[in-house]
Amino acid sequence: MDTITLGRTNLQVSVMGMGGGGPSRLGSRDNRISEAESIAIVQQALDAGVNFIDTAEAYGTEEIVGKAIKDRLRESVVISSKKTTWDTDMSREAVISSLENSLRRLDTDYIDIYHLHGVEPDKYEPYLQDVVPVLQAMQQQGKIRFIGVTEAWNSDKEHIMLQRALQDDIWDVFMVGYNLLNQTARKTVLQPCIEQNIGTLIMFAVRRALSLPDHLKDTLQKLIDSGELDAVEIDMNDPLGFLTADGIAESIPDAAYRFSRYTPGVHVTLSGTGNPAHLQQNIASLQRPPLPSETVERLNHIFRKVRSVTGQ
C-alpha cells in the first residue's frame, strides 16, 4: 500500500484509510456480522498495509478498532476519531468526557487526529471560540496529537464551513466530501489545502450512487432534470459505461476510488466495509494507477455544474 505525508502533521499514512462509519460501520450496523468478524476486517486491512483507521464516538466502532490494534505497535497505526457536534451538550466538561471515553474504548493513551465532527456552517464560530481551546488543552496534555474538523456534507454541499475554516490557522486535518459526481471541493477546499499544507481525508468517494446501478440512474436523471447535467453527455442506457470500456477500470467503484485518490490535494481516501472480499477489492482499486487523463478530463467536464448531490 502506497503511503503519503498527511500535510503539516508529517504523519506517513496509507493512501487508503479504513473507515469505521458509513453505511457499514465495519459490518456492525444492524449486527450484520459478529464483533469478531468486524475485528478481523480491520486486521485484514492492517495486514495489507493500511495504517490509517477512522472512527468516531457516534459510529459505535471505537471498541472494535481498539481490539483490532491491541497486539500491534501503537505507533504503527494512525487513529482518527471524532467528537460528534450534534450532541446538545458541547460544554468543556462534555468534550473532555467524550475524549476520555474514546480513549478508553480505543484502549490507547492518545488519538492521533481528533476532529470536531459534522460541523454546520452556523455552528463554526461558537465551536471555534468555546470548543477548540478545550481540544488544544487536551493536545498539550498529549491526549491528542493533531486537531481536525469534518463537514456535514449532506447539508453543506458547497463546503461553506470548510471554506470558513481555511481562514483559521488551527486545523491540521480536514475531512472533505468529494467524488466524481460532485467535484466542488477540488477548487474551494483541496487546492487551498495544498497551499496551507492541511491534511485531507476524503469521505463519500463511493456511496450508493456509485455502487448501485439503479441508484446511479436515478441520480443522473435528477441532475439532468435540474439542469446540472447535459443529457447529450450521458448515455442513460449505460450510465458512465465509458469508465469500464477498454479496460479503463474494473468497475464504476474502482474508477471512483482512483478518481479520488489521484486528485491533487487528496491524502487519504476512506473506504469502509464489513465484507472481506469487498475490502480486498477496495484495496486493489486504491493501489491501481490513475485513470487516463482524457477520462479524468471527461468526468470533470460532464459533472462541472453539479452542486446538489453527494452520491449518498
Backbone bond lengths (Angstrom), bond angles and torsions (degrees), N, CA, C in turn:
res aa  C-N    CA-C-N  psi(-1)  N-CA   C-N-CA  omega(-1)  CA-C   N-CA-C  phi
1 M - - - 1.461 - - 1.525 109.61 -
2 D 1.317 117.45 126.41 1.459 121.76 178.19 1.523 110.06 -65.80
3 T 1.323 115.69 150.48 1.462 121.13 176.47 1.523 109.69 -120.57
4 I 1.320 114.80 165.28 1.456 121.72 -177.27 1.520 107.68 -149.89
5 T 1.327 117.20 154.47 1.461 121.06 176.34 1.521 109.44 -82.00
6 L 1.317 116.79 124.66 1.465 121.91 -175.76 1.529 110.22 -82.77
7 G 1.320 114.75 73.26 1.458 120.42 175.33 1.510 113.20 55.15
8 R 1.322 115.55 -141.15 1.466 122.29 -174.11 1.527 112.89 -69.15
9 T 1.347 117.90 -12.93 1.464 119.27 177.49 1.522 111.93 -68.05
10 N 1.332 116.18 -26.23 1.469 123.60 -174.66 1.526 112.98 63.73
11 L 1.322 117.59 11.02 1.461 120.81 174.94 1.524 108.90 -70.50
12 Q 1.332 116.74 136.46 1.450 121.41 174.57 1.525 107.90 -90.63
13 V 1.321 116.56 111.47 1.458 120.97 -172.37 1.523 110.36 -123.74
14 S 1.314 115.95 152.98 1.458 121.21 175.53 1.521 109.34 -69.13
15 V 1.328 116.18 146.32 1.471 119.79 -178.83 1.523 111.33 -68.67
16 M 1.314 117.81 -18.76 1.456 122.35 170.92 1.516 108.83 -104.49
17 G 1.318 115.96 134.29 1.446 120.98 173.62 1.517 109.55 -112.36
18 M 1.329 116.08 139.93 1.465 120.55 176.93 1.518 108.04 -79.74
19 G 1.335 116.43 116.52 1.456 121.34 -177.43 1.521 111.80 -90.08
20 G 1.334 116.03 125.96 1.459 120.18 179.62 1.512 113.91 -94.25
21 G 1.335 117.41 4.72 1.461 120.74 179.08 1.516 111.15 -112.16
22 G 1.325 115.82 -136.87 1.459 120.52 177.83 1.517 113.37 66.95
23 P 1.319 116.44 -167.27 1.467 120.33 -176.41 1.525 113.70 -65.38
24 S 1.338 118.01 -22.80 1.459 120.66 -174.50 1.525 113.61 -96.66
25 R 1.334 116.32 -43.59 1.463 121.96 -172.84 1.529 110.76 53.30
26 L 1.321 113.48 52.56 1.474 122.05 178.94 1.525 111.82 59.57
27 G 1.329 115.86 28.65 1.454 120.77 179.44 1.513 113.98 82.67
28 S 1.346 117.04 -1.15 1.464 119.65 -175.88 1.519 113.26 -82.59
29 R 1.325 116.73 -17.81 1.463 119.21 -178.13 1.521 109.59 -65.37
30 D 1.301 116.51 129.74 1.469 122.95 -178.16 1.528 111.80 58.71
31 N 1.339 116.18 24.16 1.473 121.06 177.26 1.529 112.13 53.99
32 R 1.318 115.09 43.07 1.473 119.20 -178.65 1.526 111.74 -63.14
33 I 1.328 116.14 -37.58 1.458 120.47 175.83 1.520 107.95 -136.12
34 S 1.310 117.50 168.17 1.456 121.45 -178.83 1.524 110.61 -74.16
35 E 1.326 115.60 164.16 1.458 119.67 177.01 1.527 110.61 -60.67
36 A 1.327 116.68 -40.33 1.469 120.33 179.60 1.523 111.12 -60.29
37 E 1.325 116.90 -38.63 1.468 120.30 178.54 1.523 110.76 -69.32
38 S 1.343 117.11 -37.67 1.470 120.05 176.87 1.523 110.85 -64.03
39 I 1.325 116.51 -42.07 1.462 120.60 177.01 1.525 110.18 -60.41
40 A 1.323 116.07 -42.05 1.461 120.75 -179.69 1.528 111.49 -63.51
41 I 1.343 117.31 -34.83 1.464 121.44 177.62 1.533 110.03 -61.06
42 V 1.331 115.70 -46.85 1.469 119.68 179.67 1.525 110.03 -63.15
43 Q 1.304 116.84 -42.28 1.463 119.81 -179.89 1.527 111.87 -67.07
44 Q 1.327 117.00 -33.50 1.465 120.52 175.23 1.530 110.15 -61.37
45 A 1.339 116.00 -42.56 1.466 119.62 177.93 1.529 110.93 -64.37
46 L 1.321 117.04 -43.26 1.460 120.54 179.12 1.525 110.92 -61.40
47 D 1.317 116.68 -42.19 1.460 120.79 179.93 1.529 111.75 -64.50
48 A 1.332 116.54 -25.97 1.463 120.80 179.71 1.528 112.67 -85.90
49 G 1.336 116.87 -0.14 1.459 120.26 177.64 1.510 115.04 102.38
50 V 1.344 117.63 3.30 1.464 120.67 174.95 1.528 107.52 -77.64
51 N 1.322 117.06 117.70 1.468 118.72 -178.52 1.517 112.90 -112.67
52 F 1.335 117.23 5.34 1.466 121.89 -178.64 1.523 109.29 -113.69
53 I 1.330 116.41 123.20 1.465 121.45 179.55 1.521 108.62 -125.03
54 D 1.322 116.09 127.79 1.462 121.87 179.80 1.520 109.70 -111.32
55 T 1.327 115.66 130.13 1.451 121.09 178.17 1.532 108.15 -143.74
56 A 1.324 117.61 -169.89 1.464 122.14 179.51 1.512 108.87 -169.99
57 E 1.324 115.35 156.88 1.462 118.49 177.29 1.528 110.66 -59.94
58 A 1.336 116.87 -33.16 1.459 120.31 -176.52 1.523 112.98 -74.93
59 Y 1.321 118.11 -19.27 1.459 120.52 -176.54 1.528 112.82 -79.79
60 G 1.329 116.60 -24.88 1.452 119.43 -176.12 1.521 113.48 74.74
61 T 1.324 116.84 20.20 1.481 119.86 -177.14 1.518 113.19 -116.36
62 E 1.322 118.27 4.80 1.461 119.19 -179.38 1.529 111.71 -62.01
63 E 1.323 117.98 -40.69 1.462 119.99 179.85 1.527 111.20 -64.80
64 I 1.324 116.67 -37.72 1.467 120.57 177.04 1.526 109.62 -60.77
65 V 1.326 116.15 -46.40 1.465 120.04 179.42 1.522 110.19 -62.36
66 G 1.323 117.03 -44.84 1.455 120.38 -179.95 1.517 112.92 -58.28
67 K 1.325 115.81 -42.08 1.467 119.71 179.43 1.526 111.27 -71.33
68 A 1.323 117.02 -33.13 1.464 120.75 -178.60 1.526 111.79 -68.51
69 I 1.331 117.49 -32.60 1.464 119.90 -176.26 1.531 112.49 -99.57
70 K 1.321 116.87 3.41 1.464 121.41 -171.90 1.528 112.94 -53.60
71 D 1.320 117.21 -40.74 1.466 120.80 -176.98 1.528 113.04 -99.11
72 R 1.341 116.38 14.69 1.469 120.86 177.80 1.524 109.30 -101.17
73 L 1.311 116.37 156.64 1.452 119.81 171.10 1.521 108.31 -63.30
74 R 1.318 116.88 123.89 1.468 119.67 -175.81 1.522 111.65 -57.24
75 E 1.347 116.83 -39.46 1.462 119.32 -177.29 1.531 113.10 -71.42
76 S 1.333 116.94 -8.22 1.462 119.90 179.27 1.525 112.32 -86.10
77 V 1.340 116.64 -7.17 1.463 121.23 -177.08 1.522 109.52 -123.43
78 V 1.322 116.83 134.83 1.461 122.02 175.37 1.527 107.73 -103.06
79 I 1.334 115.69 118.31 1.459 121.31 -177.24 1.520 109.90 -106.17
80 S 1.311 114.92 129.47 1.459 123.39 174.76 1.524 107.58 -114.36
81 S 1.338 116.50 126.25 1.463 119.25 174.83 1.529 108.75 -138.58
82 K 1.341 115.78 179.48 1.465 117.85 -166.07 1.522 112.88 -149.29
83 K 1.328 114.30 147.75 1.459 122.65 168.70 1.520 107.98 -95.86
84 T 1.328 115.59 119.13 1.462 121.36 -176.72 1.521 110.49 -71.85
85 T 1.323 117.68 124.67 1.459 120.61 -175.06 1.517 113.79 -89.34
86 W 1.332 118.01 -6.79 1.466 117.25 176.67 1.522 111.91 -84.84
87 D 1.328 117.36 2.25 1.455 120.35 169.83 1.529 108.65 -65.11
88 T 1.318 116.17 144.81 1.466 118.80 -178.95 1.521 111.94 -72.71
89 D 1.318 116.76 -26.93 1.468 120.85 -177.79 1.518 109.82 -102.41
90 M 1.318 115.87 108.63 1.464 121.30 176.68 1.526 110.26 -117.84
91 S 1.319 115.14 30.47 1.455 120.01 178.31 1.519 110.43 -69.05
92 R 1.330 115.77 166.39 1.459 121.00 178.18 1.523 110.47 -55.86
93 E 1.326 116.34 -44.20 1.459 120.66 -178.31 1.521 111.47 -64.49
94 A 1.341 116.66 -39.72 1.467 120.41 -178.97 1.520 111.19 -68.14
95 V 1.321 117.17 -39.44 1.464 121.25 179.91 1.533 110.02 -66.03
96 I 1.320 116.18 -45.25 1.465 119.66 178.47 1.520 110.50 -62.20
97 S 1.338 116.93 -43.06 1.466 120.83 179.23 1.519 111.17 -61.64
98 S 1.338 116.89 -41.45 1.466 120.46 178.73 1.514 111.32 -61.13
99 L 1.316 116.02 -45.42 1.463 119.86 179.32 1.524 110.98 -62.42
100 E 1.325 116.79 -46.35 1.467 120.16 -179.40 1.526 110.72 -61.50
101 N 1.325 117.42 -39.68 1.461 120.47 178.40 1.525 111.50 -66.93
102 S 1.340 116.63 -37.27 1.463 119.44 176.61 1.519 110.98 -64.40
103 L 1.333 116.50 -42.47 1.470 119.85 177.71 1.532 110.61 -60.27
104 R 1.323 115.60 -40.94 1.468 119.10 -179.92 1.518 110.93 -65.22
105 R 1.331 116.56 -46.63 1.466 119.41 -178.42 1.528 111.40 -65.38
106 L 1.315 116.50 -36.99 1.469 120.73 178.83 1.521 112.40 -79.09
107 D 1.328 116.05 -11.99 1.467 122.08 179.85 1.524 110.67 56.16
108 T 1.326 114.77 51.42 1.463 121.09 -178.93 1.517 109.63 -142.36
109 D 1.324 116.01 160.46 1.460 121.09 178.97 1.521 112.80 -87.62
110 Y 1.315 116.74 -17.15 1.462 120.01 -177.71 1.524 110.40 -151.32
111 I 1.320 114.56 156.44 1.466 122.37 174.36 1.527 106.75 -114.58
112 D 1.312 115.92 129.41 1.469 119.41 -175.18 1.530 112.01 -63.83
113 I 1.332 116.88 -46.29 1.468 121.08 179.07 1.522 107.55 -133.23
114 Y 1.321 116.35 121.97 1.466 121.31 179.74 1.523 107.58 -118.76
115 H 1.330 115.24 122.78 1.462 121.46 -172.87 1.524 112.40 -108.20
116 L 1.308 114.65 151.12 1.464 120.08 156.72 1.515 105.58 -81.30
117 H 1.317 116.99 125.42 1.463 121.63 -165.10 1.524 112.81 -107.63
118 G 1.347 115.43 126.43 1.455 121.23 174.05 1.517 112.95 70.38
119 V 1.329 117.05 45.54 1.464 121.08 -175.58 1.528 110.45 -77.44
120 E 1.320 116.01 120.26 1.467 121.56 174.93 1.529 109.24 -77.07
121 P 1.340 117.48 150.52 1.465 119.77 -177.25 1.529 114.39 -54.11
122 D 1.332 117.41 -39.30 1.459 119.40 -176.66 1.527 113.49 -76.24
123 K 1.342 116.77 -9.64 1.463 120.42 178.99 1.531 112.23 -100.71
124 Y 1.304 116.46 -5.47 1.460 118.89 -174.59 1.530 112.35 -61.25
125 E 1.330 117.52 -49.65 1.463 120.42 -175.98 1.524 112.21 -61.44
126 P 1.345 119.65 -47.98 1.471 118.30 177.72 1.523 113.31 -59.12
127 Y 1.336 117.06 -40.20 1.463 119.43 179.60 1.520 111.21 -68.09
128 L 1.324 116.08 -36.42 1.457 120.16 177.70 1.525 110.48 -59.72
129 Q 1.319 116.25 -41.40 1.455 120.57 -177.12 1.522 113.04 -79.27
130 D 1.340 116.89 -39.28 1.465 120.42 -168.79 1.525 114.73 -102.53
131 V 1.340 117.86 -31.86 1.467 120.36 -172.05 1.522 111.97 -102.26
132 V 1.301 117.26 -40.35 1.467 119.81 -178.02 1.528 111.94 -56.02
133 P 1.340 120.38 -42.02 1.471 118.82 177.35 1.530 113.15 -59.71
134 V 1.327 117.00 -31.42 1.469 120.34 176.81 1.521 109.91 -67.39
135 L 1.324 116.30 -43.62 1.463 120.15 177.91 1.528 110.90 -63.33
136 Q 1.313 116.25 -39.40 1.465 119.31 179.49 1.528 111.35 -65.70
137 A 1.332 116.36 -34.74 1.465 119.48 176.74 1.522 110.49 -66.83
138 M 1.330 116.68 -40.42 1.462 120.41 177.45 1.535 110.96 -67.07
139 Q 1.316 115.18 -32.03 1.469 119.64 176.21 1.526 110.40 -65.94
140 Q 1.313 117.22 -41.95 1.463 120.81 178.74 1.526 111.82 -64.23
141 Q 1.331 116.17 -27.34 1.461 121.15 177.76 1.533 112.53 -81.80
142 G 1.322 116.96 -5.72 1.453 120.97 178.56 1.515 114.61 85.70
143 K 1.330 117.54 8.90 1.462 119.99 -179.79 1.527 112.18 -86.11
144 I 1.321 115.79 -19.12 1.466 123.20 175.15 1.526 106.68 -129.31
145 R 1.321 116.68 135.93 1.464 118.69 176.03 1.527 110.81 -90.32
146 F 1.344 116.41 -45.64 1.460 120.72 -176.76 1.525 109.37 -138.47
147 I 1.331 115.96 153.88 1.464 122.05 -174.48 1.522 109.46 -111.49
148 G 1.328 115.21 133.86 1.457 120.77 -179.72 1.514 112.22 -130.87
149 V 1.325 114.74 171.68 1.467 121.13 176.75 1.526 108.08 -142.18
150 T 1.323 116.64 141.06 1.459 121.38 178.75 1.520 109.47 -120.19
151 E 1.312 115.07 146.76 1.458 119.40 -177.42 1.528 111.94 -93.00
152 A 1.326 114.94 159.84 1.464 121.90 174.06 1.528 107.00 -96.48
153 W 1.341 116.15 78.89 1.461 119.56 -166.66 1.525 113.11 -68.32
154 N 1.303 118.80 -28.03 1.464 119.31 179.64 1.529 111.78 -59.86
155 S 1.319 116.46 -31.29 1.468 119.80 179.69 1.527 112.64 -107.73
156 D 1.310 117.04 -13.18 1.468 121.78 -177.35 1.528 108.36 -122.96
157 K 1.329 115.35 65.82 1.467 120.84 -169.24 1.527 114.14 -70.76
158 E 1.333 117.28 -14.06 1.460 119.39 178.96 1.532 111.90 -111.28
159 H 1.345 116.60 16.13 1.464 122.53 167.68 1.531 112.77 63.87
160 I 1.324 115.78 40.47 1.464 119.82 -179.37 1.526 111.28 -62.26
161 M 1.341 116.55 -43.31 1.468 119.74 -178.34 1.520 111.27 -62.80
162 L 1.326 117.44 -47.08 1.459 119.56 -177.65 1.525 111.70 -67.02
163 Q 1.320 117.16 -33.53 1.461 118.57 176.27 1.531 110.39 -63.69
164 R 1.321 115.70 -36.17 1.472 119.07 175.68 1.536 110.23 -69.27
165 A 1.328 117.15 -41.00 1.461 121.46 -177.92 1.523 112.21 -63.67
166 L 1.313 116.74 -26.72 1.463 120.53 178.55 1.524 112.29 -62.35
167 Q 1.324 117.02 -19.10 1.458 120.89 -178.60 1.529 112.65 -79.13
168 D 1.348 116.52 -12.50 1.462 120.76 -177.00 1.523 109.74 -112.84
169 D 1.299 116.05 124.09 1.467 120.94 -175.38 1.530 110.75 -85.67
170 I 1.347 115.69 57.78 1.464 119.57 -177.96 1.528 112.24 -126.89
171 W 1.315 117.24 -13.35 1.456 120.99 -173.04 1.521 110.26 -96.81
172 D 1.311 115.97 126.15 1.458 120.85 178.00 1.522 112.34 -87.79
173 V 1.346 116.24 -29.30 1.463 121.39 -174.13 1.523 109.54 -142.68
174 F 1.329 116.24 139.54 1.465 123.71 171.69 1.528 108.70 -113.59
175 M 1.329 116.31 141.73 1.460 120.52 164.92 1.521 107.37 -104.45
176 V 1.330 115.71 122.59 1.455 122.92 -167.42 1.528 110.42 -122.44
177 G 1.317 116.96 138.29 1.458 121.26 171.15 1.518 109.87 -84.17
178 Y 1.332 116.07 125.36 1.470 119.63 -176.09 1.517 108.66 -162.13
179 N 1.337 115.84 137.49 1.465 121.03 172.01 1.511 109.26 -162.36
180 L 1.322 117.22 -179.65 1.458 119.70 -175.07 1.522 112.78 -69.70
181 L 1.349 117.95 -18.50 1.459 120.82 177.82 1.520 111.37 -78.31
182 N 1.322 116.56 -48.60 1.464 122.00 179.81 1.520 108.06 -118.51
183 Q 1.321 115.66 104.24 1.458 122.32 -173.00 1.528 112.90 -105.32
184 T 1.332 116.33 17.16 1.465 119.60 -173.03 1.521 112.95 -59.67
185 A 1.339 117.10 -28.53 1.471 119.26 -176.90 1.519 112.67 -67.96
186 R 1.313 117.82 -20.12 1.463 119.56 -172.98 1.531 111.42 -57.30
187 K 1.315 116.53 -47.60 1.464 119.81 -178.00 1.525 112.60 -88.53
188 T 1.344 116.96 -36.99 1.457 119.30 -172.00 1.523 114.04 -84.17
189 V 1.338 117.42 -23.99 1.466 120.08 -177.28 1.528 112.13 -124.35
190 L 1.332 117.58 -52.84 1.463 119.68 -172.08 1.522 112.59 -65.76
191 Q 1.323 117.78 -43.04 1.459 119.37 178.89 1.529 111.93 -63.16
192 P 1.342 118.71 -46.59 1.469 118.00 175.19 1.525 113.38 -61.89
193 C 1.328 117.15 -31.81 1.468 119.23 177.78 1.522 111.22 -65.16
194 I 1.319 117.00 -35.72 1.464 119.82 174.57 1.527 109.39 -60.24
195 E 1.316 116.30 -46.10 1.463 121.44 -176.78 1.525 111.89 -65.79
196 Q 1.359 116.77 -32.70 1.464 120.81 -177.29 1.525 112.14 -100.68
197 N 1.335 116.77 1.79 1.467 122.29 177.87 1.529 112.04 58.95
198 I 1.329 116.35 40.87 1.467 122.46 176.54 1.520 108.66 -91.97
199 G 1.318 117.09 133.75 1.454 121.03 176.90 1.522 110.87 -70.41
200 T 1.336 116.58 147.41 1.462 119.95 -178.89 1.524 111.46 -128.73
201 L 1.319 114.95 137.89 1.458 123.89 173.44 1.521 106.63 -117.82
202 I 1.319 117.03 128.05 1.462 120.94 -176.29 1.523 110.46 -100.37
203 M 1.327 115.62 121.97 1.457 121.76 172.16 1.523 108.88 -107.30
204 F 1.322 117.03 157.42 1.461 123.93 177.28 1.524 113.10 73.03
205 A 1.335 118.50 17.00 1.466 119.03 177.04 1.512 110.57 -56.76
206 V 1.342 116.28 -38.48 1.466 122.14 173.97 1.523 107.27 -136.75
207 R 1.310 116.27 120.49 1.459 121.24 170.78 1.531 107.34 -132.68
208 R 1.281 118.74 -157.89 1.474 120.95 -170.37 1.525 113.42 -58.21
209 A 1.323 116.97 -41.08 1.462 119.07 -175.42 1.520 112.34 -65.60
210 L 1.321 116.96 -24.29 1.454 119.99 -178.49 1.520 112.54 -105.94
211 S 1.321 116.70 7.13 1.467 119.87 177.79 1.524 113.16 -127.24
212 L 1.337 117.46 -17.67 1.468 121.80 -179.43 1.523 109.28 -117.25
213 P 1.326 119.53 113.53 1.468 122.14 -174.62 1.529 114.12 -54.73
214 D 1.316 118.28 -43.76 1.463 119.86 -179.22 1.523 111.32 -65.01
215 H 1.322 116.36 -38.75 1.465 119.71 179.03 1.527 110.37 -68.65
216 L 1.330 117.33 -35.05 1.462 120.41 176.59 1.520 110.13 -62.22
217 K 1.329 117.19 -45.58 1.463 120.38 179.30 1.529 111.14 -59.90
218 D 1.320 116.13 -45.37 1.463 119.74 179.53 1.525 111.28 -61.27
219 T 1.330 116.32 -42.56 1.456 120.73 -179.22 1.519 111.39 -64.72
220 L 1.315 116.80 -45.07 1.470 120.37 179.91 1.522 111.26 -64.99
221 Q 1.328 117.38 -38.29 1.468 119.99 179.64 1.528 110.40 -64.69
222 K 1.328 116.80 -40.55 1.464 119.62 177.82 1.530 110.96 -63.75
223 L 1.313 116.84 -36.90 1.459 119.87 179.02 1.525 111.58 -70.40
224 I 1.312 116.29 -33.87 1.474 119.73 174.13 1.521 109.52 -65.98
225 D 1.327 116.20 -44.86 1.470 120.69 -179.17 1.528 111.48 -62.91
226 S 1.332 117.06 -33.65 1.463 120.57 -178.81 1.522 112.68 -82.73
227 G 1.335 116.64 -7.89 1.453 120.64 -178.81 1.517 114.12 85.36
228 E 1.339 117.39 7.14 1.461 120.25 -179.85 1.528 112.31 -83.98
229 L 1.320 116.70 -17.01 1.463 122.02 174.25 1.512 109.21 -124.36
230 D 1.333 116.11 146.39 1.459 121.33 174.10 1.520 108.31 -91.30
231 A 1.325 117.35 122.15 1.467 121.99 -174.87 1.519 112.10 -57.20
232 V 1.333 117.69 -32.37 1.463 120.17 -177.06 1.526 111.94 -68.93
233 E 1.330 116.95 -15.42 1.462 120.19 -177.90 1.521 112.82 -95.67
234 I 1.330 117.31 -0.90 1.463 121.75 -178.02 1.521 110.20 -125.30
235 D 1.309 117.63 127.36 1.459 122.82 173.02 1.522 107.55 -92.02
236 M 1.328 117.22 101.52 1.462 120.17 -175.78 1.529 112.58 -70.95
237 N 1.321 117.30 -12.36 1.460 119.68 174.67 1.534 111.58 -77.73
238 D 1.314 115.80 -23.30 1.463 121.14 178.99 1.517 108.87 -148.37
239 P 1.353 116.58 69.27 1.466 120.08 -173.12 1.529 112.85 -57.80
240 L 1.308 114.64 125.05 1.467 123.22 179.58 1.528 112.56 59.15
241 G 1.321 115.98 24.03 1.456 120.24 179.76 1.516 113.30 -60.75
242 F 1.322 117.28 -23.93 1.467 119.57 179.50 1.527 111.85 -63.52
243 L 1.338 116.75 -19.29 1.460 119.02 -179.90 1.525 112.55 -70.25
244 T 1.316 116.48 -26.96 1.470 119.58 -179.37 1.524 112.26 -105.93
245 A 1.315 116.59 -0.94 1.466 119.92 178.70 1.523 110.36 -72.37
246 D 1.328 114.46 145.43 1.479 120.82 174.22 1.528 112.87 56.21
247 G 1.329 116.35 28.25 1.459 119.65 174.71 1.511 115.31 72.52
248 I 1.335 118.01 18.02 1.466 120.19 179.69 1.524 110.38 -60.88
249 A 1.338 115.88 -46.38 1.464 121.04 179.38 1.515 109.09 -141.96
250 E 1.332 115.56 155.64 1.457 120.48 179.00 1.520 111.96 -71.54
251 S 1.326 116.15 -30.09 1.456 122.45 -176.52 1.517 107.67 -165.18
252 I 1.333 117.07 171.89 1.464 119.46 175.71 1.526 111.02 -64.77
253 P 1.355 119.91 -43.89 1.470 117.70 175.27 1.529 112.86 -58.86
254 D 1.327 117.29 -38.55 1.460 120.68 177.00 1.528 110.22 -58.76
255 A 1.323 116.69 -46.50 1.466 120.68 178.59 1.517 111.07 -63.23
256 A 1.333 116.41 -39.92 1.467 120.45 -177.48 1.526 111.39 -65.46
257 Y 1.329 116.91 -42.17 1.459 119.27 178.06 1.526 111.03 -63.74
258 R 1.315 116.89 -42.23 1.464 119.91 -178.73 1.528 111.07 -70.17
259 F 1.320 116.77 -35.25 1.471 120.44 175.33 1.521 109.83 -58.37
260 S 1.328 116.16 -46.25 1.461 120.55 179.79 1.518 111.07 -65.92
261 R 1.313 116.56 -51.54 1.462 120.39 -171.68 1.522 112.35 -55.36
262 Y 1.301 117.39 -41.00 1.462 120.16 -172.10 1.527 113.84 -96.48
263 T 1.318 117.88 8.34 1.462 119.60 173.62 1.526 108.98 -70.63
264 P 1.314 119.07 129.75 1.465 120.30 178.63 1.531 111.28 -55.62
265 G 1.309 115.76 134.01 1.459 120.71 -179.13 1.508 114.10 98.29
266 V 1.333 117.26 -12.81 1.462 120.91 178.70 1.522 109.29 -86.92
267 H 1.325 116.66 132.32 1.458 121.41 175.58 1.524 111.57 -105.54
268 V 1.335 117.30 -61.03 1.467 121.60 -176.96 1.518 109.16 -119.86
269 T 1.326 115.81 127.50 1.456 121.59 172.98 1.526 107.88 -101.44
270 L 1.325 115.86 120.68 1.462 120.86 -175.95 1.524 110.79 -83.45
271 S 1.317 114.79 141.65 1.457 121.66 179.96 1.520 108.50 -144.19
272 G 1.313 116.24 124.71 1.459 119.76 -178.26 1.514 111.99 -122.81
273 T 1.328 115.75 145.61 1.457 120.64 178.65 1.525 109.05 -165.01
274 G 1.314 115.23 162.45 1.451 121.19 172.40 1.510 111.54 -119.08
275 N 1.324 115.70 17.35 1.457 121.45 -175.65 1.534 109.69 -121.68
276 P 1.331 118.73 121.39 1.471 120.76 -176.47 1.525 113.75 -58.11
277 A 1.345 117.27 -41.35 1.464 120.07 -179.23 1.530 110.65 -67.13
278 H 1.329 115.50 -40.60 1.466 120.17 178.72 1.532 110.25 -64.35
279 L 1.317 117.06 -40.89 1.459 120.61 176.89 1.518 110.56 -58.74
280 Q 1.319 116.93 -44.28 1.459 119.65 -179.18 1.523 111.47 -63.68
281 Q 1.332 116.72 -37.73 1.464 120.48 176.48 1.533 110.75 -62.00
282 N 1.333 115.95 -43.74 1.461 120.01 -179.48 1.521 111.50 -65.48
283 I 1.328 116.43 -41.42 1.466 120.43 176.85 1.521 110.03 -59.87
284 A 1.334 116.24 -44.13 1.469 120.24 -179.95 1.522 111.14 -61.66
285 S 1.344 116.76 -43.10 1.462 120.30 -179.64 1.514 111.51 -59.90
286 L 1.331 116.24 -43.51 1.452 120.03 -174.89 1.523 112.93 -79.58
287 Q 1.325 116.19 0.22 1.467 120.47 172.55 1.529 112.03 -106.86
288 R 1.334 117.04 -3.44 1.465 119.60 179.25 1.525 110.55 -80.58
289 P 1.324 117.09 162.89 1.466 120.91 -179.20 1.524 111.66 -70.89
290 P 1.320 116.85 171.32 1.466 120.32 179.09 1.526 111.72 -61.53
291 L 1.314 115.47 156.13 1.457 120.05 169.39 1.529 108.69 -64.15
292 P 1.328 117.88 152.37 1.475 119.36 176.07 1.523 111.10 -54.60
293 S 1.307 116.03 144.70 1.469 120.10 -175.61 1.529 111.93 -58.81
294 E 1.353 116.51 -35.60 1.462 118.12 179.93 1.527 111.72 -68.13
295 T 1.339 116.86 -29.75 1.463 120.69 176.87 1.525 110.08 -70.22
296 V 1.319 116.54 -43.68 1.464 120.53 177.66 1.522 110.62 -61.68
297 E 1.317 116.49 -43.26 1.466 120.16 179.24 1.529 111.03 -63.09
298 R 1.331 116.59 -37.71 1.465 119.84 178.56 1.529 110.33 -65.46
299 L 1.324 117.38 -43.35 1.462 120.83 177.86 1.528 110.78 -63.72
300 N 1.314 116.76 -42.82 1.463 120.12 178.01 1.527 111.00 -59.03
301 H 1.325 115.85 -39.10 1.463 119.62 -178.76 1.529 111.74 -72.60
302 I 1.315 117.13 -46.59 1.470 120.67 -176.88 1.524 110.88 -58.87
303 F 1.335 116.81 -43.25 1.467 120.56 -172.20 1.526 113.01 -103.07
304 R 1.326 116.67 21.90 1.455 121.67 -174.10 1.520 113.09 -63.98
305 K 1.337 119.12 -25.47 1.464 121.72 -176.17 1.518 113.13 -103.19
306 V 1.313 118.06 1.39 1.463 120.05 -173.07 1.523 110.75 -76.14
307 R 1.330 114.69 129.43 1.456 122.34 178.25 1.522 113.82 -134.50
308 S 1.325 117.77 -15.96 1.468 120.40 -164.43 1.513 115.69 -99.49
309 V 1.335 119.44 -4.39 1.463 120.48 -176.38 1.528 110.31 -125.23
310 T 1.331 114.62 158.52 1.461 120.98 174.22 1.522 111.31 -115.13
311 G 1.332 117.29 -12.44 1.452 120.66 -174.33 1.516 112.51 89.94
312 Q 1.307 115.67 3.52 1.479 121.02 -178.68 1.516 111.32 -67.63
